[in-house]
Amino acid sequence: MPKLIRLYITHVAIGFGIAAAFVGMLLYFNVATLWHLVSTSDKGLLAVVILWISNGVIFAGVQFGIAVMRLKDDDDEGPRGGLRQHVMRPEHATIPVPADEERKSLFGKR
């Protein structure tokens, strides 16, 4: 099995394990009277399974994302993009400013 597939399956299983612990804690601490709702309903087991799967998808995605971001990058040898071109920076352009008399005639008296 390729390493990436093994990495994916391993971390998805870890994510679903974390989700199982999370749902177990939700039920144990009776958050929002969840244990009472699950234990008194005939569809309680289905609700717990759906809660576990939906949280499992989230936790597995986060776990795999963290695992991928922590992979070692072998590009530490230095720059490999060729020679850098220097950007030419033009000189600042000078803008002529009209004299006071011309400015008054253009913009009116101030």
N, C-alpha and C positions, 0 to 999 in steps of 0.2 A: 504494500500500500504506500502511495507517495507520502512524503513527510507533511505536506500541506493538508492533505485529507485527514491524516492521523491527528495533526494539530487541531483541525476544525472539530472533529468528533470528540476529542478529549476535552476541549474547552466548552463545547456545547453541553457535554455531560456534567461538567463542573457547574455551568450556569444553571442547569435544571436542578442540580443538587442544592445550590444556594436558594433557588426558588422554592424547593420543598421545605427547606429550613425556614424561609420567610413565611410561607403559608402556615407552617406548623406554629410559628410564633404568633401569627395573627390569631389563630384558633386558640392557642394556650392562654394568651393574654386577653382574649375575648374582646378584641377591638371592635367597636361599634356593634356589640352583642352578636358577633359573627358566629361564635360557637353555639349560642342558643338558636339562632336561625338555622344553622346546618343540622343540629341534632334533633330539632323538632319537625323538620320538613322531610317529606318522603323523597324529595329531589336533592337532599343535602349532599350526598356523595357526588352527584353530577356537578353541583355548584363548586365543590372543592376541587374536582378534577379540572374544570374549566378555569378556575382561579389559578391552579398550579400551572397549567399549560400556558395561559396568557402571561403570567409572570415569568415562566421559564423561557419564553421566546425573548422577552426583554432582557433578562439576566444573561442568557446565553449570547445574545448579540453584543452586549456590553463586555462580557468576559472575552469573547473572541476578538473584539475590537482592541481591547487592551493587550491581548496576546500578540496580535499582529503589529501593533505600534511598538512593542518592546523587542521585536526581532532585531538582531544585530544587522547593521548596515555595513557592507564591506567597501564602501566608497570613501574610505578614509585615506586614500593614497594621495590626495591632492586634486587640484583642478584638472579636468580632462576635456575641457571644451575648446581647446585650441588657443590661439593667441587672441588676446583681448584687443579690440579696436578702441582707440582713444576717441572720445567724443569731442568734436571741435566746438568750441564755444565762441560765438561771434562777439565782436566788440559791441559795446553799447552804442546805440545810435543817438546822435545829438539831435535835439529838437529845437529849432529856432523859436525864440520867444520875441514877440513884437515889442517895440519900445513903448514907453508910457503913452506917448501921443497917439500912436497907432492903436493901442489897446483901448484908449478912451473912445476913439471913433468907432471901433468895432463893437464894444460892449455898452456903450452909452456912458454918460457921466456918472461918477460914483462919488 
